[in-house]
Amino acid sequence: MQRLLVVFALLLPVPGAAQSLLATPGEVIGQLDGLVLEGDQYFLDGWACQQGAAASLKIHVYAGASAYDEPRGQFMFEGASRFLAEPAVDERCGAGSGRYRFHVAIPEHVLAAAGGQPVYVHGLRVVDGVRNTALVNSGRIRFPRPLADAPRGCMASLWTDAAERNAYPSGNAQGQGQPWVYMAWVWRETPAVETNHSVSVARSQDLVNWYNTCGEKLALPLTTASRSVVDPIQTNQGVLNNVNVGFDAEGRPILTYQKYKAVYSETQRPVWTTQVYNARLEGTSWTIHEMTAWKTQHVLEGGGSLPRTPTSVSYSVPRVTNTGAVVQSFSRADADTAGSPASGNWTLSAAGPALAVTSTPGASIDYDTFTRPVPALPPEARVQETRAAGWVTPFSLRLLRPRVQKEAIVIRGNWDGDGNRAGLFLPKTRTFLLQRRDGPQRFSFGPATTPFFPLVGDWNQDGLPTIGIVDPVTERYYLRDSLEGGTADVSGTGGIAALGATDGPMVWDTQDPSLTNYLRWESLPTNRDQPYDCSGRPLTAYQPSETTCPEKFLTELVLWRYDPITKAWRSSRVDRAWGGSSAAFDFVVFKRHQLVAYYDADRRVKIAIRDGEGPWSYKVLDDQFKGWDSHNYLTLEVDDNHDVHLSGDLHGHPLTYWRSRGLVASSFARQPMVGALETRATYPRFYRSPRGDFLFKYRQGASGDGEWIINRYDVRTFRWSRLFEQPLFGR
């Protein structure tokens, strides 16, 4: 019931102390919570009562305007408050427990007649002498259009408020052998997480031209009017801004998100829970699948980084394994011990129309491309550091797997016979992009459905390297003797080492580096956007405790690496680091190099790089940690030229950006980017377009009032420019 007490306190029309029971009936009060789409049926949810009267009320629903406006709105249909309400509503109604809640189906003919118009709901008095008041939130949402006219994925948001807003997008995701890249997002009306709404999706083949899944081109910037909503969730319905995109074994995109589920009854008070849902594109329409049956509610409220609570939940997107199984992970905190599924990895019955958690755990399933087993980390890697006596808040153990290049793999070859030049392989489309003397050369090679890795080598011994591909699971390879697509000149299975390849992942590693490397440190958990004092107590306002007891916030930063030759884990101390915040460090394995970006003991941004098992080299950069929460993370990536790009420590701050010359820590220096719309940056991220462009995305502005900017890097001129001039999302 905690969530209801909080939410209704926020949204009731007259804030203040609870009202006592009234001797005579008073005003008609209530609230339209929003619209809920269950299957193919829309419902109006909310509550209504006449103060002091323990009676159900009829409700009248109007379109366009209220019954008291001029011109008057159009009456559409009636319903009733039939269900028992929660204590917060009972207290407002002032007549004890009552059936004040409504959950009313919207007739199909109403959608056809009033789709797109504002919704007004009036509670009808049971005792004369007062007005039939329009409920709170009337006019702020719209009637949806019939699903036949605006199917899932092709409807506009139902929210109509004119307040500032911004989108929270996912990363881009592309299925194996699929031409489309998908992006999901939710809209937010204010800085508070409870105002998230409207799970949406769009797709593109170049990240410039965007379409909904009905084939309609979407104008940029994307807004709430863009026809791209999959689930028209309203505000205060428990959707978090972590909607992401995965795929099943047939390449169908799946959006994973959470929202509240309410169960109303005439005999007991409402039951609120949080459940995880997968929306899958099946043919040309999206189908919503409820994946969990949990018993508790993960209450979402407030701004900043949300702290972990006893009811917190988390989940991954579905992923396809080497064997074609579809696996998804779920995690629940301490309070929910009876619901299912339990925390862990689970296989999904994903064939045909079914999409549900099976009874088979997926704990031993390998998600990645290498199938050789890797032993678990040794126990000593998980032993936490000793803290000063009297410290209040325990540090959290952080184990970070590295990011490795799998969506766009950088290669090098002497393509023109006059020196090594950059190259790129895009596994999803089997596309090679080679930087040659006379310009970029692009071609595709190999079957579409297998996640191949690239190879570079001089297969016919003519003095010039060409390309090949290899399936890392079966070691089936296909080689070309010329730099173009077509039929393989040589193919075979096994014996990769004997081919004489000079570049490619199977040359760099015999096992997947994302499984054989961990970066380990400890940090304090998030305290929203606030720090801790010198005894480890969370503060509610900024205090410079890091300057009075800095040693209490430090941690050992250690790399654990599995050696497939000795079959043992080995550790390498990277540095003493700052652990006073939940802001994440970044860790990338690129070919034989390990790269770590972190905050050092003086809270300075620092880069550490080593080649293989060699010594670490370092560079302290010109930025000192500006925040306390997870927004101020660091992010780095390696481009086609083997230069390293780094950004971070941003939460509404001027954009920070550094670049190296090659894999050399000492060469890092602050660099300009584009120079405009870089004053209030948050959420920096480097990534690749479907064509291999090196991109950088960030939000300019603030939560509830921001724009998303995308820059493109030219690897030939070493300059950044806008991918397109207008923001990706508008307000």
N, C-alpha and C positions, 0 to 999 in steps of 0.2 A: 504493500500500500504506500510505500515511501514515495514512489514516483508521482502518484496522484496527488498527494498532499503538496508536493513541490510545484507541479505543473499548474494545478488549479489556483494555487497562491499567486502564480505569475500572471494568469490570464483572467482572473475574475474582474468584472468591470469596476467594482468599488473596493480598493484595497483597504486594509485596516483590520481591526480586531474582529473576531468572530461575533456574529450577532446572536443574541439570545432568542429563545422561543417567543413567537409573537402571539398575543391573545386573539387578534383578529387577522384574517388573511391580508397579506400585503401585496407588493409588486410581483409581477411575473418576471422571473429572472432565468438565466440559463446561458448556454454556450454551444455553438456549433463547433465540434472538434475537428470535423473535416469529412472528406470522402474516403471511403475504403473500397477497393476493388477486390472482391473475393471470387475467384474463378472468372466468369464473364458477367458477374452481377455487381453493380455499384450500390453502395449503401451510404446514407447520411448518418453520422454518429454525433452524439452530443447529449446534453441533459437540459431539462426545463422543469420548473415548478412555480407555484404561486406561494410566496413566503407565508409560512404559518399554516399551510394546508397540506396535509399528508395525503395527496391525491395525485393520480396520474393525470397528465395534461395531453390534450390533443395538440398537435403542431400543424401549422399550415405553411406550405413551402411555396415561395414566389420566385419568379425569374425576372431579372433586370433591375428591379427596385423593390422596396418594401411596400406593404399595404398602406402606409401613411405618406409615401412620397408623392410628389406631383411631377410628372405623371406617375400614376400608380403602377406598381409591378403587376405582372400577370400571375394569377393563382394557378398552380400546377397540380398539386395533390396534397393529401393530408396523411398524417400518421399519428403515433401516440408514444408517450414515454411509458414503456411497459416493463422495464427491467429495473431491478434493485440497483441503487447507486452506492458509491463508496462513502465513507464517513465525511470526507471533506465536502461533498455535495450535500449530504444530509444536514451538516452544520449550517451551510449557507441557506438551505431551504427553511430551516428553523422549525420543523414539525416532526422531528425524529426520522426514523428509517422510512424510506419510501421508494416507490418505483418511478424514479425521476429520469432514468436513462432511456435514450431512444437509439435504435439501430434499424433504420427504415430503408427498405429496398426502393430504389428509384425506378419507376416504370420505364420501359423502353420507349414509349411514345413521348415521354417527357424529355429524354435525351435527344430524340429526333427534333423536337420542337424548340428546345431551349439550350441546346449544346453551345457552349462558349459564352453564355450569359452569366452574370453574377447570381449567386444563390442567396436568398433571404429566407430565414426560418423564424416564424412567430410562434411563441407559446400562447395557448388560449386559456384565459382565466377560467377558474371553476366557480369563483364568486365575483359578482359584478362590482363595478365601482372603480376598476383599474384598467389600464390599457393593455392590449395584447402585444407585448413588447417584442421587437425583433431581437433575437439572441445575439450575444457577443460573437464576433467574427462573421456575421451576416454581411454579404457584399464583398468579402475578401477572397473568396474562392469562386470558381466558375463551375457551372454544369459541364460535365464531360460530353463529348460527342459519342454517338454509338460506336462500339468497337468495329463495326463493319465500315464506318467512315474514317475512324482514327484508331487503327489497331495498335497494340503494344509495340513500342519502338517508333511509332509514327504519330503520336499525339503530343500536343503542347502541354506545358505545365498547367495545372488547375489553379495555381496561385496567382493572384492578381494585385497584390499589394504593391504600391509604388516605391517602397523603401529601397535603399541601396542593397545590392546583393552581389555575391560572386560564386563562381563554381569551384568545386574541389574535384579535379580530374584524376583518373588513374594514370598509370603508365600505358603506353601503347602495346598492344599484343597482337601477334600474327600467328595463325595456325600453320602447321607444316604443310607446304605445298599450296597454301591459300594466297590469293592476291590481295585480300583485304586486311588492313590493320584496323583494330577496334580500339575505341577509347570510351570509357564509362565515366560518369560523374554524377554528383548531386549538387543542388543549389543550396545556398545558405542565405537567409534573410538578414541576420544580424551576426555579431561576433559569437553568439551563443550556439553551442552544438545542437540544442534542441530545436533550432529553427532550420535544420537541414530538411530538404524535401526533394521529391521528384527524381527517382533513379532513372538516368538517361544514358543513351549510347549513340555513337555515330561511328562511321567507318570511312576509310580513305585508302587510296593506293599511292598517294604522294604526300600526305599530310598538309596539303594546300587546299585541295577540293574535298569537301566532306559531304556525306550522304547519310540519310536514314536507311533503315533496312527495308523500306518500301521502294527504294530507288530514287527518292526525291533528293535533289541537290539542296543543301542547307546553306543559306547565306551566312557569311561571317560579318561581324562576330556572332557566335552562338548566344542566344538569349533564352529566357523562359518561354518565349513564343515559338522557338524552333520546334518543329514536329519530330521529337526524338525521345520522348519519355517512354520507358518500358513499364515502370511501376509508379503510378501517380500518388506516391506516399506524400501525405501532408506534413506540416510541421508538428512537433511534439509526438511523433509516432516512432521514435527510436532508431532512425536510420543514421548510421555513423558515416563520416566522410572517408570511408576506406573501401568503396566499391571497386572491385578489380575484375579483370577479364582472364578466363582460362578457356580450355578447349577439351572436348572429349576425343575419343580415338577416331571419330569420323570427321574431325575438323570443325564441329559445330561450336560456336562461341558460347560461353557460359559466364554470366555475371553473378558474383557472389556478394551478398550483403546481409545485414541484420535489420530487423524491425520488431516493434512490439506486436504481440498478438493478444487481443482481448477476447474473453469469453463472458458473455452477458447471460443472465438468468433471471427468471421471475422469483426464484426461491433462495438465491444466495448472491452476495455482493460480487462485483466484477473481479475476475482473475486476470492479472496482467503478467505476461511472460515476455522474454526476448527469444526469438528463434532466428535461425540462419536459413536463407532462401537462395536457391539457384534459379536464375532465369536463363533458359536455353533457347536459342534460335532454332526452331524446328520447322524446316521449310521456309516459309515467309513470315511466320508469326512466332512470338516469344511465349513460352509456357513457363509458369512459375511453379517451382517444386519446393515444398517445405522439407528441409533436410534434417531438422532436429525436433526433439520432443522434450525440451528442457522445462524445468518447473519454476525457475526464478526469473527475475527481471533485471537486466543490466541497465540501470538508470543512467540516462545521459542528460547532463545539464552543465551549463557554464562554458567558459572559454579556456584558451590555453591548452597545454598538454594535460590530458585527463589522467589522473592517478589510478592505479590499480585498486579495485575494490573487491570485496568477497563475492560479488556477482559478475565480475568482468568476464567477457568471452572474447575469443579470437578464433580465426579460421584462415585457411589458405584458399586459393582458387583450385579447382580440380586440375590435376596434371596427369598426363599420359606417360606411363612407364615404358621401358624397353620392350616389355612383353605385350603392350597394348592395353593393359589394365588402366583404369582411371582411379586415381587416388586423391583423397582430400583430407586435410588435417583439421581437427577441431580441438579447442582448448577451453575449459571452464575453470573458474576460480574455486574458492573453497566452499561456497554456500550450497551449490547444487550437487547433491550426491545421488539423487534418485533418477534424474532425467537421462535420456540417451541422445546421442552416443556419448560414451566416456571420452575423456581427453586422449588424443593420439591420432595416428594415421588410419584411415579407413578406405576400403575399396568401395566403389559405387557400382550399382547395377545401371550401366549407362547405355546399354543397347536399346534400340527402338525407342518407344515413348517413355520408358522407365528412367528415373534418375533418383535413386534413393541409396541411403547407406545400407550396406549389406552386413551380415554378421561376421564378416571376415576382416580382421585387423590388417592393416597394411604396413606394420612396423618394419618388416624386413624387406620391403620392396625398394628397389633402387630406382629413384626418380630420374637419374641422370644418364649420360650416354655410355659411361664405362661400367662394365658389369663385374669387374674383379672386386671382391669384398675388401673392405677396409675395417680393421678392428676399431672398437670404440676407444675414445681417449682414455689414457691411464688415469687412475683415481687421483694422482697427485695434481693433475691439471685442473681438478675441480675443488681442491682444498682452498678455502678462502683465507685471505690475509688476516692477521691479528690486528685488531683495532684497539685504540686507547680505552682504558677502563672508564666506564660511565658514559660511553657513546650510546645515544638513544636509538637512532634509525640504522638498521643494518644495511650494509652495502649489498648491491645485487651483483651476482656473477654474470659477466657478459662474455659470451662465446660467439664470435662472428666468423661465419664462413666467408671466403673471399668471393668477390665477383670475378668471373672469368668470361672471356669473349666467346659467346655461343650464338648470339643473334647476328653479329657482324665480326668476322675473324680477320684480323690484320695479318697479311703475309708480305713477303718481300722476294723480289727476283730480279735478275739482270735481264729484263725483258728485251732491251735494245742492244745488249752487248757492250754498253759503255758505263756500267755501274748499277748498283742495286736501286730499284725504285719501289715505291709503295704499291701495295695491292690490297684488295679486300674481297672476302667471300661471304655471301649472304646465304646461309644454309636453307632458309625457308623457301627460297626460289631458285636455289642452285646457281646463283649469279656471281660471276667474277667481274670485278671492276679493277682494272690495271692502269696505273698512271704511267703512260709511255711518253717518249720524247715529243711526239706530235699530238699529244692530248690523251684524255681518258679512253680506254677501250672496254666495252661492256659486252658480255655474252653469257649465256646459260649453258650448263653442261650437266648431264646426269638425270636419272629418274626423279620424279617429283615427290614421291611419298616418303622417302627415307631421309633421316637427318644425317647427311654426310658431313665429313670434315674435309678440308682442302689439303692437298699436297703440292709441293713445288719441287721440281727436280729435272735434271737433264736425262730423260728416259732413253733417248736414242743416241746419246753421246755426240751431239753435233756442236756442243759448246754453248748452247743457249738453253736456259731452263724453260720448261713449260709447266702445265698444271695437271692435276689429277684430283680425284675424290676417293674417299674411303669410308665405308661403313664401320664405325668403331666397335660395333657389337660383333659382327661376323668377320671383320677385316677383309671384306670383299672390296676390291679397288678397281678403278677405271682410270686410265691414263690417256692423255692427248699428247701428240708430238708437235702440235702447233697451237698457237694462242687464239683459239676459236672454238665455238661449240661444234657439235656433231657427234659421230659415233666414236666410241673409244678405240684407240689404236692398240691398246694392250689392256687386258683385264685378267683378274685372278683372285685368289683367296689366300690370305696368310702371307708370311714372309715380308712384312712391311719394311723391316729393318734392312733387308737385302736390296730394296729398290734404290737406295741411295738418295732419298728425299733430303732436301736441304732446309725445308721450312714446312710448317703445318703442325697442328696440335699433337699428332701421333709421333712427331719428331721431338717435341718438347717434353712430353709427359707420357709415361706408360699407364698412369692412372689419373682419374679426373682430379685436378687440383682443387676443385670446390669441395671435394670430399676428404682431401688429404692435408688441408691446411686449416688452422683455426687461429684467430687472434683473440687473446684472452686478456681481460682487464676487469676491474670492479668499479661500480659507480653508484651513487645515491639514486634512488628511484625518483621519478618526477614528482615535484611538489607544485603542480600546475606551472606557473611561470615565476616561482619564488625560490629563494635559497634556503639553506639550513644554517643554524648558528654553530658556534664552536663546540657544542655538546651533541650536535646531530639532531636538534629539534627543528622541525619545519617552521619557517617564518611566514608571516602573512604580508610582509612588505620587504622591499630590498634593504639589506644591510651589508656593508662591505666586510663580511667575516673572513673572506679569502685573504685579506691583508693582515688579519690579526692572528690567524691560526692556520696558515696555508698547509702545513705538513699534515694536518688531520684529513685533508681531502685528496691525498695523493694515492696512487695505485701503481702496481707493477704491470707494465705492458709487455706481454710475452707472446711470441709466435710458437705454436705447436705444429710440427710438420711430420707427416708419416713418410718414412723411407721404405719404398717397396723392395729394395735390395736386402736391407737388414731386417725388414718386417718389424720395425719398431718406431714408436713416436719419439721425436727429439724436440727439445725446447730451445728457443733462442730469445734471450732478453732483448727487447727492443729499446725500452727507455722507461724512465719514471714519468708518469702521466697524471693529468688532472682528472680526478674521479668525482668531483663535487657536483656533477650534473648528469642527467640522462642523455645529453646530446651525444649522438653516435659518432664514432670515428669511422673511417672508411679503409677498406682493405681490398686490394686488387692484386691478383696474380696474372702477370702478363709474360707469356713465354717462360723463361727461366727466372724472371725477376719477381720479387715481392715488394709491393709498395704500400705504405701505411701513412695515412694522414690522421693527425691527432692533436690534442692540446697537451703541451708539455707541462712540467712542474710549475712553470711560471704562467700557465694559462695561455701561452703563445701557440699559434698555429705552427705545426712542425711537420715536415715530411721526412720519412725514413725509407731508403731503398737499398736492396741488396740483390746481388746476382747469385742465384743458386744458394750454396752454403757459405758464400763469402761474407766479409764484414759489412756491417750497416754503415751507410753514409747518410748524413743529415743536413737539413737546412731549416733554420728558424725563420719564419716569415713575419712580415710587418703587420700583424694583427693579434690583438689580445682578446680573449673570450669576452663577449659582450652580454651573454644571457645566462639563463639558468635551466632552461627546459629543452625538450627534444627538438624544437624548431631549429636550434643553432647547430645542426649536424654539419659534417664535412662530407664532400663528395669529390671524387677524382675519376678520371678516365684517360685512356691512352688513345691517341689518334693514329691515322694511317702513317704519319711520319715518325712514329715512336716518340712524339712529344707528349708530355703529361699535362693535363688541364686540371685545375683545382679551384673549387669555390666553397663557400660555406660561412658559418658564423653569422647567419642572417635571420632576423625576425623583424622585418620592417626597417632594415638598415640599408645604407648605400651599398651597392653591389661590390663584392670582393671577388677578384679573379686573378689567378697566377698561372703561368705556363713555364714549362721547362724547355730546354733544347736537348732532346733525346732523354734517355733514362738516366739522367745525371741530377742528383739532388741539388748540388751546388748551383745549378743553372736556373733554378726557379726564380722568377721575378714577377712582381705585380704588373699586369698588363691592362690596357684599356679594352673595353668591349665595343659596344656601339656608341655609348655616350649619352643616350636619351632614355627616359623612363627607367632610370636605374637608381632612384633615390630611396625607395622603400621596398627592398627586395626580400622575398621569402620563398622557400621551397625550391632551391636550385637543383637542377638535374641535367646531366649530360646523357645523351642517348642517340640512337641512329634512326634515320628515316628508312622506309622500305627500299629506297634506292641507294642507301648507304651513306647519305649525307650525315655529317657530324653536327649535332644540334645541341642547343642549350635552352632549357625552359625554366621560367621562374614567374612568380606572382609579383606584380608591382601594385602596392597599395596595402590595404589592411583586411583582416577577416571581416566578411560581410560587405566589403567595399574595395574590391581589387580586380585587376585585369591580368590575364596571362599572356606573357610575351615569349616568342620563340625566335631564337637567333640561329643562323647557319654559319658554319666555319668553312672557309675555302682552304683546303690543305695545300694548294699550290701557292696562294698569295699570303697565307698566314693571317687572314683578316676575317672579322665577323661582320655580318650584315643581317637584316631582318629576313626571315623566311617569307613573311608577308607583312605588309605595313600595318594593317589593323590588328588589334588583339584577337586571340583565338576566341575568348569569351568576352561578351559585353555585359553591361549591367542594366 
